[in-house]
Amino acid sequence: MKLLVVVATREARDDIEAALQSGGALGFTEIPGVLGEGSSGPRFGSRAAPGISDLILVAVDDGRLASMREALAQVAARKGRRLHGFLIPAEEL
């Protein structure tokens, strides 16, 4: 099992959630309004660094990982946006 961590713009959130569901996600956790700086620049929700990102966490079993990746890649291609996703090994308690 893996923990999929997706950092995305607020504008892409609905498309990402739909893609996760179509990719087989049984559920997800969203942390809205995360701030930070990365390859797309600073996003601090201020006039100097506008924009806010959202963090989406999804537990994915290995059998659904490929379909999840494909669904997210389609969103990125369709929207012309780069999505930041990370996989972390996870174990259910």
C-alpha positions as CSV (number, residue, x, y, z in Angstrom):
1,M,0.0,0.0,0.0
2,K,1.1,3.5,-0.8
3,L,0.1,7.0,0.4
4,L,-0.4,9.2,-2.6
5,V,0.2,12.9,-1.7
6,V,-1.0,15.4,-4.3
7,V,-0.2,19.1,-4.1
8,A,-2.4,21.0,-6.6
9,T,-3.8,24.4,-7.3
10,R,-7.2,25.2,-5.9
11,E,-8.5,25.5,-9.4
12,A,-7.6,21.9,-10.2
13,R,-9.0,20.4,-7.1
14,D,-12.4,19.2,-8.5
15,D,-10.8,17.6,-11.5
16,I,-8.3,15.8,-9.4
17,E,-10.9,14.5,-7.0
18,A,-12.9,13.2,-10.0
19,A,-9.8,11.6,-11.4
20,L,-9.0,9.9,-8.1
21,Q,-12.5,8.4,-8.0
22,S,-12.4,7.2,-11.6
23,G,-9.0,5.7,-10.8
24,G,-10.5,3.6,-8.1
25,A,-9.9,5.6,-4.9
26,L,-12.3,4.6,-2.2
27,G,-11.8,7.9,-0.4
28,F,-9.4,10.7,0.2
29,T,-8.5,13.3,2.7
30,E,-8.1,16.9,1.7
31,I,-6.2,19.6,3.5
32,P,-7.2,22.9,2.0
33,G,-5.2,26.1,1.9
34,V,-1.6,24.8,2.2
35,L,1.1,27.4,1.7
36,G,4.6,27.0,0.4
37,E,7.1,27.4,-2.4
38,G,8.2,25.0,-5.1
39,S,9.1,24.8,-8.8
40,S,5.9,26.8,-9.7
41,G,7.0,29.6,-7.4
42,P,5.7,30.9,-4.0
43,R,2.1,30.4,-3.1
44,F,1.3,32.2,0.2
45,G,-2.1,33.7,-0.5
46,S,-0.8,37.2,-0.3
47,R,-0.6,40.0,-2.8
48,A,3.2,39.4,-3.2
49,A,2.8,35.7,-3.6
50,P,-0.8,35.0,-4.7
51,G,-2.3,31.5,-4.9
52,I,-3.1,28.8,-2.5
53,S,-2.6,25.0,-3.0
54,D,-4.5,22.1,-1.6
55,L,-3.0,18.8,-0.3
56,I,-4.9,15.6,-1.1
57,L,-4.0,12.3,0.6
58,V,-5.1,9.0,-0.8
59,A,-4.3,5.5,0.5
60,V,-3.8,3.3,-2.7
61,D,-3.3,-0.4,-2.8
62,D,-0.7,-1.5,-5.3
63,G,-3.3,-3.0,-7.6
64,R,-4.9,0.4,-8.2
65,L,-1.7,2.5,-8.4
66,A,-1.4,2.3,-12.2
67,S,-5.0,3.4,-12.9
68,M,-4.6,6.2,-10.3
69,R,-1.4,7.5,-12.1
70,E,-3.1,7.4,-15.5
71,A,-6.2,9.3,-14.2
72,L,-4.0,12.0,-12.7
73,A,-1.9,12.2,-15.9
74,Q,-5.0,12.7,-18.0
75,V,-6.0,15.7,-15.7
76,A,-2.6,17.2,-16.1
77,A,-2.6,16.8,-19.9
78,R,-6.2,18.1,-20.3
79,K,-5.7,21.1,-18.0
80,G,-2.2,21.9,-19.1
81,R,-1.1,21.9,-15.5
82,R,1.7,20.1,-13.8
83,L,0.6,18.1,-10.8
84,H,2.9,17.4,-7.9
85,G,2.4,13.9,-6.6
86,F,4.4,11.8,-4.3
87,L,4.2,8.2,-3.2
88,I,5.1,7.2,0.4
89,P,5.1,3.5,1.6
90,A,2.2,3.1,4.0
91,E,1.0,0.4,6.3
92,E,-2.5,0.2,7.8
93,L,-2.6,0.1,11.6
